Amino acid sequence: QVQLVESGGGLVQAGDSLRLSCAASGRTFTNFAMGWFCLAPGKEREFVGGITWPAGTAYYTDSMNGRFTISGDNAKNTVYLQINSLQSEDTATYYCAASTGSMTLRSHPLYWGQGAQVTVSS
């Protein structure tokens, strides 16, 4: 059974940094793409970015480039999302996802995590 388990969310202050983790298990993720989506109140789910797996090249939606960094630890089968200089508009549920390639990751991931809530207080 494939599981993607996010952790690291919570209530933070504007200007803080936060790192979300996503631990993947249940299968081999070689040649997969792992990534993150966010769902903010009143908005549609948005692709943040992804990383080739084993942890390789990260890529981002243009609007997310700059304050968001995706990385991975192959030994732990864990992908991370670092968010710097958090702003109130970053308040969202962040979902980890995995799929067989970068294109399918963005459009219809095979696997989803349960989501991690990030609330930014100004």
VEXKETI-228889 format. One record per atom (N, C-alpha, C): residue number from 0; residue in one letter; chain; x, y, z. Coordinates in steps of 0.1 Angstrom, whole numbers, plus 5000, padded with zeros to 4 digits. Example, Ala and Ser with C-alpha at 12.3 -4.5 7.8 and 13.67 -1.06 7.14 Angstrom:
BEGIN
<k:0	r:A	c:A	c1:5132	c2:4943	c3:5078>
<k:0	r:A	c:A	c1:5123	c2:4955	c3:5078>
<k:0	r:A	c:A	c1:5132	c2:4967	c3:5078>
<k:1	r:S	c:A	c1:5128	c2:4978	c3:5071>
<k:1	r:S	c:A	c1:5137	c2:4989	c3:5071>
<k:1	r:S	c:A	c1:5129	c2:5000	c3:5079>
***
This chain:
BEGIN
<k:0	r:Q	c:A	c1:5008	c2:4988	c3:5000>
<k:0	r:Q	c:A	c1:5000	c2:5000	c3:5000>
<k:0	r:Q	c:A	c1:5009	c2:5012	c3:5000>
<k:1	r:V	c:A	c1:5007	c2:5021	c3:4990>
<k:1	r:V	c:A	c1:5015	c2:5033	c3:4989>
<k:1	r:V	c:A	c1:5010	c2:5043	c3:4998>
<k:2	r:Q	c:A	c1:5019	c2:5049	c3:5005>
<k:2	r:Q	c:A	c1:5015	c2:5060	c3:5015>
<k:2	r:Q	c:A	c1:5024	c2:5072	c3:5013>
<k:3	r:L	c:A	c1:5019	c2:5084	c3:5012>
<k:3	r:L	c:A	c1:5026	c2:5096	c3:5013>
<k:3	r:L	c:A	c1:5021	c2:5103	c3:5025>
<k:4	r:V	c:A	c1:5030	c2:5105	c3:5035>
<k:4	r:V	c:A	c1:5026	c2:5111	c3:5048>
<k:4	r:V	c:A	c1:5033	c2:5124	c3:5050>
<k:5	r:E	c:A	c1:5025	c2:5135	c3:5050>
<k:5	r:E	c:A	c1:5031	c2:5148	c3:5052>
<k:5	r:E	c:A	c1:5032	c2:5151	c3:5067>
<k:6	r:S	c:A	c1:5042	c2:5160	c3:5070>
<k:6	r:S	c:A	c1:5043	c2:5165	c3:5083>
<k:6	r:S	c:A	c1:5050	c2:5179	c3:5083>
<k:7	r:G	c:A	c1:5049	c2:5186	c3:5094>
<k:7	r:G	c:A	c1:5056	c2:5198	c3:5095>
<k:7	r:G	c:A	c1:5048	c2:5211	c3:5093>
<k:8	r:G	c:A	c1:5035	c2:5209	c3:5091>
<k:8	r:G	c:A	c1:5026	c2:5220	c3:5090>
<k:8	r:G	c:A	c1:5023	c2:5226	c3:5104>
<k:9	r:G	c:A	c1:5016	c2:5237	c3:5104>
<k:9	r:G	c:A	c1:5012	c2:5243	c3:5117>
<k:9	r:G	c:A	c1:5009	c2:5258	c3:5115>
<k:10	r:L	c:A	c1:5009	c2:5265	c3:5126>
<k:10	r:L	c:A	c1:5006	c2:5279	c3:5127>
<k:10	r:L	c:A	c1:5020	c2:5286	c3:5128>
<k:11	r:V	c:A	c1:5023	c2:5295	c3:5119>
<k:11	r:V	c:A	c1:5035	c2:5303	c3:5118>
<k:11	r:V	c:A	c1:5033	c2:5318	c3:5117>
<k:12	r:Q	c:A	c1:5043	c2:5325	c3:5120>
<k:12	r:Q	c:A	c1:5042	c2:5340	c3:5118>
<k:12	r:Q	c:A	c1:5046	c2:5344	c3:5104>
<k:13	r:A	c:A	c1:5041	c2:5355	c3:5099>
<k:13	r:A	c:A	c1:5045	c2:5360	c3:5087>
<k:13	r:A	c:A	c1:5060	c2:5363	c3:5088>
<k:14	r:G	c:A	c1:5067	c2:5360	c3:5077>
<k:14	r:G	c:A	c1:5082	c2:5362	c3:5077>
<k:14	r:G	c:A	c1:5090	c2:5350	c3:5081>
<k:15	r:D	c:A	c1:5083	c2:5340	c3:5088>
<k:15	r:D	c:A	c1:5090	c2:5328	c3:5092>
<k:15	r:D	c:A	c1:5093	c2:5319	c3:5080>
<k:16	r:S	c:A	c1:5100	c2:5309	c3:5083>
<k:16	r:S	c:A	c1:5103	c2:5298	c3:5073>
<k:16	r:S	c:A	c1:5097	c2:5285	c3:5078>
<k:17	r:L	c:A	c1:5094	c2:5276	c3:5069>
<k:17	r:L	c:A	c1:5088	c2:5264	c3:5073>
<k:17	r:L	c:A	c1:5092	c2:5253	c3:5063>
<k:18	r:R	c:A	c1:5094	c2:5241	c3:5068>
<k:18	r:R	c:A	c1:5097	c2:5230	c3:5060>
<k:18	r:R	c:A	c1:5087	c2:5218	c3:5062>
<k:19	r:L	c:A	c1:5081	c2:5215	c3:5051>
<k:19	r:L	c:A	c1:5072	c2:5203	c3:5051>
<k:19	r:L	c:A	c1:5079	c2:5191	c3:5046>
<k:20	r:S	c:A	c1:5076	c2:5180	c3:5052>
<k:20	r:S	c:A	c1:5082	c2:5167	c3:5048>
<k:20	r:S	c:A	c1:5071	c2:5158	c3:5043>
<k:21	r:C	c:A	c1:5075	c2:5149	c3:5034>
<k:21	r:C	c:A	c1:5066	c2:5139	c3:5028>
<k:21	r:C	c:A	c1:5073	c2:5126	c3:5027>
<k:22	r:A	c:A	c1:5070	c2:5117	c3:5036>
<k:22	r:A	c:A	c1:5076	c2:5104	c3:5036>
<k:22	r:A	c:A	c1:5068	c2:5094	c3:5028>
<k:23	r:A	c:A	c1:5075	c2:5088	c3:5018>
<k:23	r:A	c:A	c1:5068	c2:5080	c3:5008>
<k:23	r:A	c:A	c1:5072	c2:5065	c3:5011>
<k:24	r:S	c:A	c1:5062	c2:5056	c3:5010>
<k:24	r:S	c:A	c1:5065	c2:5042	c3:5013>
<k:24	r:S	c:A	c1:5055	c2:5034	c3:5005>
<k:25	r:G	c:A	c1:5058	c2:5021	c3:5004>
<k:25	r:G	c:A	c1:5049	c2:5011	c3:4998>
<k:25	r:G	c:A	c1:5052	c2:5007	c3:4984>
<k:26	r:R	c:A	c1:5062	c2:5013	c3:4978>
<k:26	r:R	c:A	c1:5067	c2:5008	c3:4965>
<k:26	r:R	c:A	c1:5080	c2:5015	c3:4962>
<k:27	r:T	c:A	c1:5086	c2:5011	c3:4951>
<k:27	r:T	c:A	c1:5098	c2:5018	c3:4946>
<k:27	r:T	c:A	c1:5094	c2:5030	c3:4938>
<k:28	r:F	c:A	c1:5100	c2:5041	c3:4940>
<k:28	r:F	c:A	c1:5096	c2:5054	c3:4933>
<k:28	r:F	c:A	c1:5107	c2:5058	c3:4923>
<k:29	r:T	c:A	c1:5115	c2:5049	c3:4919>
<k:29	r:T	c:A	c1:5125	c2:5052	c3:4909>
<k:29	r:T	c:A	c1:5118	c2:5056	c3:4896>
<k:30	r:N	c:A	c1:5123	c2:5067	c3:4890>
<k:30	r:N	c:A	c1:5118	c2:5072	c3:4878>
<k:30	r:N	c:A	c1:5104	c2:5079	c3:4880>
<k:31	r:F	c:A	c1:5100	c2:5081	c3:4892>
<k:31	r:F	c:A	c1:5088	c2:5088	c3:4895>
<k:31	r:F	c:A	c1:5092	c2:5103	c3:4895>
<k:32	r:A	c:A	c1:5081	c2:5111	c3:4897>
<k:32	r:A	c:A	c1:5082	c2:5125	c3:4900>
<k:32	r:A	c:A	c1:5074	c2:5127	c3:4913>
<k:33	r:M	c:A	c1:5080	c2:5134	c3:4922>
<k:33	r:M	c:A	c1:5073	c2:5137	c3:4935>
<k:33	r:M	c:A	c1:5071	c2:5153	c3:4935>
<k:34	r:G	c:A	c1:5061	c2:5157	c3:4941>
<k:34	r:G	c:A	c1:5059	c2:5171	c3:4942>
<k:34	r:G	c:A	c1:5049	c2:5176	c3:4952>
<k:35	r:W	c:A	c1:5045	c2:5188	c3:4951>
<k:35	r:W	c:A	c1:5037	c2:5195	c3:4960>
<k:35	r:W	c:A	c1:5026	c2:5203	c3:4953>
<k:36	r:F	c:A	c1:5014	c2:5203	c3:4959>
<k:36	r:F	c:A	c1:5003	c2:5212	c3:4955>
<k:36	r:F	c:A	c1:4999	c2:5220	c3:4967>
<k:37	r:C	c:A	c1:4992	c2:5231	c3:4965>
<k:37	r:C	c:A	c1:4986	c2:5238	c3:4976>
<k:37	r:C	c:A	c1:4972	c2:5241	c3:4973>
<k:38	r:L	c:A	c1:4964	c2:5241	c3:4983>
<k:38	r:L	c:A	c1:4949	c2:5245	c3:4982>
<k:38	r:L	c:A	c1:4946	c2:5255	c3:4992>
<k:39	r:A	c:A	c1:4945	c2:5267	c3:4987>
<k:39	r:A	c:A	c1:4942	c2:5279	c3:4996>
<k:39	r:A	c:A	c1:4927	c2:5281	c3:4997>
<k:40	r:P	c:A	c1:4923	c2:5287	c3:5008>
<k:40	r:P	c:A	c1:4908	c2:5289	c3:5009>
<k:40	r:P	c:A	c1:4903	c2:5298	c3:4998>
<k:41	r:G	c:A	c1:4892	c2:5293	c3:4992>
<k:41	r:G	c:A	c1:4886	c2:5300	c3:4981>
<k:41	r:G	c:A	c1:4893	c2:5299	c3:4968>
<k:42	r:K	c:A	c1:4903	c2:5292	c3:4967>
<k:42	r:K	c:A	c1:4911	c2:5291	c3:4954>
<k:42	r:K	c:A	c1:4911	c2:5276	c3:4949>
<k:43	r:E	c:A	c1:4915	c2:5274	c3:4937>
<k:43	r:E	c:A	c1:4917	c2:5261	c3:4932>
<k:43	r:E	c:A	c1:4930	c2:5256	c3:4936>
<k:44	r:R	c:A	c1:4931	c2:5243	c3:4936>
<k:44	r:R	c:A	c1:4944	c2:5236	c3:4939>
<k:44	r:R	c:A	c1:4954	c2:5240	c3:4929>
<k:45	r:E	c:A	c1:4966	c2:5243	c3:4933>
<k:45	r:E	c:A	c1:4977	c2:5248	c3:4925>
<k:45	r:E	c:A	c1:4989	c2:5240	c3:4926>
<k:46	r:F	c:A	c1:4996	c2:5237	c3:4915>
<k:46	r:F	c:A	c1:5008	c2:5230	c3:4915>
<k:46	r:F	c:A	c1:5019	c2:5239	c3:4920>
<k:47	r:V	c:A	c1:5027	c2:5235	c3:4930>
<k:47	r:V	c:A	c1:5038	c2:5242	c3:4935>
<k:47	r:V	c:A	c1:5050	c2:5239	c3:4927>
<k:48	r:G	c:A	c1:5053	c2:5226	c3:4926>
<k:48	r:G	c:A	c1:5065	c2:5222	c3:4919>
<k:48	r:G	c:A	c1:5068	c2:5207	c3:4921>
<k:49	r:G	c:A	c1:5078	c2:5202	c3:4915>
<k:49	r:G	c:A	c1:5081	c2:5188	c3:4917>
<k:49	r:G	c:A	c1:5096	c2:5185	c3:4916>
<k:50	r:I	c:A	c1:5100	c2:5173	c3:4918>
<k:50	r:I	c:A	c1:5114	c2:5169	c3:4917>
<k:50	r:I	c:A	c1:5114	c2:5155	c3:4911>
<k:51	r:T	c:A	c1:5124	c2:5152	c3:4902>
<k:51	r:T	c:A	c1:5125	c2:5139	c3:4897>
<k:51	r:T	c:A	c1:5131	c2:5130	c3:4908>
<k:52	r:W	c:A	c1:5127	c2:5117	c3:4907>
<k:52	r:W	c:A	c1:5131	c2:5108	c3:4917>
<k:52	r:W	c:A	c1:5138	c2:5096	c3:4912>
<k:53	r:P	c:A	c1:5150	c2:5091	c3:4917>
<k:53	r:P	c:A	c1:5157	c2:5096	c3:4929>
<k:53	r:P	c:A	c1:5159	c2:5111	c3:4929>
<k:54	r:A	c:A	c1:5160	c2:5118	c3:4940>
<k:54	r:A	c:A	c1:5160	c2:5132	c3:4941>
<k:54	r:A	c:A	c1:5170	c2:5138	c3:4932>
<k:55	r:G	c:A	c1:5164	c2:5146	c3:4923>
<k:55	r:G	c:A	c1:5173	c2:5152	c3:4912>
<k:55	r:G	c:A	c1:5169	c2:5166	c3:4910>
<k:56	r:T	c:A	c1:5165	c2:5169	c3:4898>
<k:56	r:T	c:A	c1:5162	c2:5183	c3:4894>
<k:56	r:T	c:A	c1:5148	c2:5187	c3:4899>
<k:57	r:A	c:A	c1:5148	c2:5199	c3:4906>
<k:57	r:A	c:A	c1:5135	c2:5204	c3:4910>
<k:57	r:A	c:A	c1:5130	c2:5215	c3:4900>
<k:58	r:Y	c:A	c1:5117	c2:5216	c3:4899>
<k:58	r:Y	c:A	c1:5111	c2:5226	c3:4890>
<k:58	r:Y	c:A	c1:5099	c2:5231	c3:4897>
<k:59	r:Y	c:A	c1:5095	c2:5243	c3:4892>
<k:59	r:Y	c:A	c1:5084	c2:5250	c3:4899>
<k:59	r:Y	c:A	c1:5075	c2:5257	c3:4890>
<k:60	r:T	c:A	c1:5063	c2:5259	c3:4894>
<k:60	r:T	c:A	c1:5053	c2:5268	c3:4887>
<k:60	r:T	c:A	c1:5059	c2:5282	c3:4888>
<k:61	r:D	c:A	c1:5058	c2:5290	c3:4878>
<k:61	r:D	c:A	c1:5065	c2:5303	c3:4878>
<k:61	r:D	c:A	c1:5061	c2:5311	c3:4890>
<k:62	r:S	c:A	c1:5049	c2:5311	c3:4893>
<k:62	r:S	c:A	c1:5044	c2:5320	c3:4904>
<k:62	r:S	c:A	c1:5050	c2:5315	c3:4918>
<k:63	r:M	c:A	c1:5055	c2:5303	c3:4918>
<k:63	r:M	c:A	c1:5060	c2:5297	c3:4931>
<k:63	r:M	c:A	c1:5075	c2:5298	c3:4932>
<k:64	r:N	c:A	c1:5082	c2:5302	c3:4921>
<k:64	r:N	c:A	c1:5096	c2:5302	c3:4921>
<k:64	r:N	c:A	c1:5101	c2:5314	c3:4930>
<k:65	r:G	c:A	c1:5111	c2:5311	c3:4938>
<k:65	r:G	c:A	c1:5117	c2:5321	c3:4946>
<k:65	r:G	c:A	c1:5117	c2:5318	c3:4961>
<k:66	r:R	c:A	c1:5105	c2:5317	c3:4966>
<k:66	r:R	c:A	c1:5104	c2:5314	c3:4981>
<k:66	r:R	c:A	c1:5102	c2:5300	c3:4984>
<k:67	r:F	c:A	c1:5100	c2:5291	c3:4974>
<k:67	r:F	c:A	c1:5097	c2:5277	c3:4976>
<k:67	r:F	c:A	c1:5109	c2:5269	c3:4970>
<k:68	r:T	c:A	c1:5113	c2:5259	c3:4978>
<k:68	r:T	c:A	c1:5124	c2:5250	c3:4974>
<k:68	r:T	c:A	c1:5120	c2:5236	c3:4977>
<k:69	r:I	c:A	c1:5121	c2:5228	c3:4967>
<k:69	r:I	c:A	c1:5118	c2:5214	c3:4968>
<k:69	r:I	c:A	c1:5131	c2:5206	c3:4968>
<k:70	r:S	c:A	c1:5132	c2:5197	c3:4977>
<k:70	r:S	c:A	c1:5144	c2:5188	c3:4977>
<k:70	r:S	c:A	c1:5140	c2:5174	c3:4982>
<k:71	r:G	c:A	c1:5150	c2:5165	c3:4982>
<k:71	r:G	c:A	c1:5146	c2:5152	c3:4986>
<k:71	r:G	c:A	c1:5158	c2:5144	c3:4992>
<k:72	r:D	c:A	c1:5155	c2:5135	c3:5000>
<k:72	r:D	c:A	c1:5164	c2:5126	c3:5007>
<k:72	r:D	c:A	c1:5161	c2:5112	c3:5002>
<k:73	r:N	c:A	c1:5170	c2:5107	c3:4993>
<k:73	r:N	c:A	c1:5168	c2:5093	c3:4987>
<k:73	r:N	c:A	c1:5168	c2:5082	c3:4998>
<k:74	r:A	c:A	c1:5177	c2:5084	c3:5007>
<k:74	r:A	c:A	c1:5178	c2:5073	c3:5018>
<k:74	r:A	c:A	c1:5166	c2:5072	c3:5026>
<k:75	r:K	c:A	c1:5159	c2:5083	c3:5028>
<k:75	r:K	c:A	c1:5147	c2:5084	c3:5037>
<k:75	r:K	c:A	c1:5134	c2:5083	c3:5028>
<k:76	r:N	c:A	c1:5136	c2:5083	c3:5015>
<k:76	r:N	c:A	c1:5124	c2:5084	c3:5006>
<k:76	r:N	c:A	c1:5115	c2:5095	c3:5010>
<k:77	r:T	c:A	c1:5121	c2:5106	c3:5012>
<k:77	r:T	c:A	c1:5113	c2:5118	c3:5017>
<k:77	r:T	c:A	c1:5116	c2:5130	c3:5009>
<k:78	r:V	c:A	c1:5105	c2:5137	c3:5005>
<k:78	r:V	c:A	c1:5106	c2:5149	c3:4997>
<k:78	r:V	c:A	c1:5102	c2:5161	c3:5007>
<k:79	r:Y	c:A	c1:5109	c2:5172	c3:5005>
<k:79	r:Y	c:A	c1:5107	c2:5184	c3:5013>
<k:79	r:Y	c:A	c1:5102	c2:5196	c3:5005>
<k:80	r:L	c:A	c1:5094	c2:5204	c3:5012>
<k:80	r:L	c:A	c1:5090	c2:5217	c3:5006>
<k:80	r:L	c:A	c1:5094	c2:5228	c3:5017>
<k:81	r:Q	c:A	c1:5104	c2:5236	c3:5013>
<k:81	r:Q	c:A	c1:5108	c2:5247	c3:5022>
<k:81	r:Q	c:A	c1:5101	c2:5259	c3:5017>
<k:82	r:I	c:A	c1:5095	c2:5267	c3:5026>
<k:82	r:I	c:A	c1:5089	c2:5279	c3:5022>
<k:82	r:I	c:A	c1:5095	c2:5290	c3:5031>
<k:83	r:N	c:A	c1:5101	c2:5300	c3:5024>
<k:83	r:N	c:A	c1:5107	c2:5311	c3:5032>
<k:83	r:N	c:A	c1:5099	c2:5323	c3:5031>
<k:84	r:S	c:A	c1:5101	c2:5332	c3:5040>
<k:84	r:S	c:A	c1:5094	c2:5345	c3:5041>
<k:84	r:S	c:A	c1:5079	c2:5343	c3:5039>
<k:85	r:L	c:A	c1:5073	c2:5335	c3:5048>
<k:85	r:L	c:A	c1:5059	c2:5331	c3:5047>
<k:85	r:L	c:A	c1:5051	c2:5344	c3:5047>
<k:86	r:Q	c:A	c1:5040	c2:5344	c3:5039>
<k:86	r:Q	c:A	c1:5031	c2:5355	c3:5038>
<k:86	r:Q	c:A	c1:5017	c2:5349	c3:5041>
<k:87	r:S	c:A	c1:5008	c2:5358	c3:5044>
<k:87	r:S	c:A	c1:4994	c2:5353	c3:5048>
<k:87	r:S	c:A	c1:4988	c2:5345	c3:5036>
<k:88	r:E	c:A	c1:4991	c2:5349	c3:5024>
<k:88	r:E	c:A	c1:4985	c2:5342	c3:5012>
<k:88	r:E	c:A	c1:4991	c2:5328	c3:5010>
<k:89	r:D	c:A	c1:5001	c2:5325	c3:5018>
<k:89	r:D	c:A	c1:5006	c2:5311	c3:5018>
<k:89	r:D	c:A	c1:4998	c2:5302	c3:5026>
<k:90	r:T	c:A	c1:4988	c2:5307	c3:5034>
<k:90	r:T	c:A	c1:4979	c2:5299	c3:5041>
<k:90	r:T	c:A	c1:4972	c2:5289	c3:5032>
<k:91	r:A	c:A	c1:4974	c2:5276	c3:5034>
<k:91	r:A	c:A	c1:4968	c2:5266	c3:5026>
<k:91	r:A	c:A	c1:4970	c2:5253	c3:5031>
<k:92	r:T	c:A	c1:4964	c2:5243	c3:5025>
<k:92	r:T	c:A	c1:4967	c2:5229	c3:5028>
<k:92	r:T	c:A	c1:4977	c2:5225	c3:5017>
<k:93	r:Y	c:A	c1:4988	c2:5219	c3:5021>
<k:93	r:Y	c:A	c1:4998	c2:5215	c3:5011>
<k:93	r:Y	c:A	c1:4998	c2:5200	c3:5010>
<k:94	r:Y	c:A	c1:4997	c2:5195	c3:4998>
<k:94	r:Y	c:A	c1:4996	c2:5181	c3:4995>
<k:94	r:Y	c:A	c1:5008	c2:5176	c3:4988>
<k:95	r:C	c:A	c1:5013	c2:5165	c3:4992>
<k:95	r:C	c:A	c1:5024	c2:5158	c3:4985>
<k:95	r:C	c:A	c1:5018	c2:5149	c3:4975>
<k:96	r:A	c:A	c1:5024	c2:5147	c3:4964>
<k:96	r:A	c:A	c1:5019	c2:5139	c3:4953>
<k:96	r:A	c:A	c1:5030	c2:5131	c3:4946>
<k:97	r:A	c:A	c1:5027	c2:5120	c3:4940>
<k:97	r:A	c:A	c1:5037	c2:5113	c3:4932>
<k:97	r:A	c:A	c1:5031	c2:5107	c3:4920>
<k:98	r:S	c:A	c1:5039	c2:5106	c3:4909>
<k:98	r:S	c:A	c1:5034	c2:5101	c3:4897>
<k:98	r:S	c:A	c1:5045	c2:5096	c3:4889>
<k:99	r:T	c:A	c1:5042	c2:5090	c3:4877>
<k:99	r:T	c:A	c1:5052	c2:5083	c3:4869>
<k:99	r:T	c:A	c1:5061	c2:5092	c3:4861>
<k:100	r:G	c:A	c1:5057	c2:5105	c3:4861>
<k:100	r:G	c:A	c1:5065	c2:5115	c3:4853>
<k:100	r:G	c:A	c1:5061	c2:5129	c3:4857>
<k:101	r:S	c:A	c1:5069	c2:5138	c3:4852>
<k:101	r:S	c:A	c1:5066	c2:5152	c3:4855>
<k:101	r:S	c:A	c1:5052	c2:5157	c3:4849>
<k:102	r:M	c:A	c1:5049	c2:5152	c3:4837>
<k:102	r:M	c:A	c1:5037	c2:5157	c3:4831>
<k:102	r:M	c:A	c1:5025	c2:5151	c3:4839>
<k:103	r:T	c:A	c1:5025	c2:5139	c3:4842>
<k:103	r:T	c:A	c1:5013	c2:5133	c3:4849>
<k:103	r:T	c:A	c1:5013	c2:5138	c3:4864>
<k:104	r:L	c:A	c1:5024	c2:5141	c3:4869>
<k:104	r:L	c:A	c1:5024	c2:5147	c3:4883>
<k:104	r:L	c:A	c1:5016	c2:5160	c3:4883>
<k:105	r:R	c:A	c1:5018	c2:5168	c3:4873>
<k:105	r:R	c:A	c1:5011	c2:5181	c3:4873>
<k:105	r:R	c:A	c1:4996	c2:5179	c3:4870>
<k:106	r:S	c:A	c1:4993	c2:5169	c3:4861>
<k:106	r:S	c:A	c1:4979	c2:5168	c3:4856>
<k:106	r:S	c:A	c1:4970	c2:5159	c3:4864>
<k:107	r:H	c:A	c1:4976	c2:5147	c3:4867>
<k:107	r:H	c:A	c1:4968	c2:5137	c3:4875>
<k:107	r:H	c:A	c1:4977	c2:5127	c3:4882>
<k:108	r:P	c:A	c1:4982	c2:5132	c3:4893>
<k:108	r:P	c:A	c1:4991	c2:5123	c3:4901>
<k:108	r:P	c:A	c1:4985	c2:5110	c3:4905>
<k:109	r:L	c:A	c1:4993	c2:5100	c3:4906>
<k:109	r:L	c:A	c1:4989	c2:5086	c3:4910>
<k:109	r:L	c:A	c1:4986	c2:5086	c3:4924>
<k:110	r:Y	c:A	c1:4994	c2:5092	c3:4932>
<k:110	r:Y	c:A	c1:4993	c2:5091	c3:4947>
<k:110	r:Y	c:A	c1:4992	c2:5105	c3:4953>
<k:111	r:W	c:A	c1:4985	c2:5106	c3:4964>
<k:111	r:W	c:A	c1:4983	c2:5118	c3:4971>
<k:111	r:W	c:A	c1:4986	c2:5115	c3:4986>
<k:112	r:G	c:A	c1:4991	c2:5126	c3:4993>
<k:112	r:G	c:A	c1:4992	c2:5125	c3:5007>
<k:112	r:G	c:A	c1:4979	c2:5131	c3:5013>
<k:113	r:Q	c:A	c1:4978	c2:5131	c3:5026>
<k:113	r:Q	c:A	c1:4965	c2:5135	c3:5032>
<k:113	r:Q	c:A	c1:4965	c2:5151	c3:5034>
<k:114	r:G	c:A	c1:4976	c2:5157	c3:5032>
<k:114	r:G	c:A	c1:4976	c2:5172	c3:5033>
<k:114	r:G	c:A	c1:4982	c2:5176	c3:5047>
<k:115	r:A	c:A	c1:4989	c2:5188	c3:5046>
<k:115	r:A	c:A	c1:4994	c2:5194	c3:5058>
<k:115	r:A	c:A	c1:4989	c2:5209	c3:5058>
<k:116	r:Q	c:A	c1:4983	c2:5213	c3:5069>
<k:116	r:Q	c:A	c1:4978	c2:5226	c3:5069>
<k:116	r:Q	c:A	c1:4989	c2:5236	c3:5074>
<k:117	r:V	c:A	c1:4990	c2:5247	c3:5067>
<k:117	r:V	c:A	c1:4999	c2:5257	c3:5070>
<k:117	r:V	c:A	c1:4991	c2:5270	c3:5072>
<k:118	r:T	c:A	c1:4991	c2:5276	c3:5083>
<k:118	r:T	c:A	c1:4984	c2:5288	c3:5086>
<k:118	r:T	c:A	c1:4994	c2:5299	c3:5090>
<k:119	r:V	c:A	c1:4994	c2:5310	c3:5082>
<k:119	r:V	c:A	c1:5003	c2:5321	c3:5084>
<k:119	r:V	c:A	c1:4996	c2:5332	c3:5091>
<k:120	r:S	c:A	c1:5001	c2:5336	c3:5103>
<k:120	r:S	c:A	c1:4995	c2:5347	c3:5110>
<k:120	r:S	c:A	c1:5003	c2:5360	c3:5108>
<k:121	r:S	c:A	c1:4996	c2:5370	c3:5104>
<k:121	r:S	c:A	c1:5003	c2:5383	c3:5102>
<k:121	r:S	c:A	c1:5003	c2:5392	c3:5114>
***
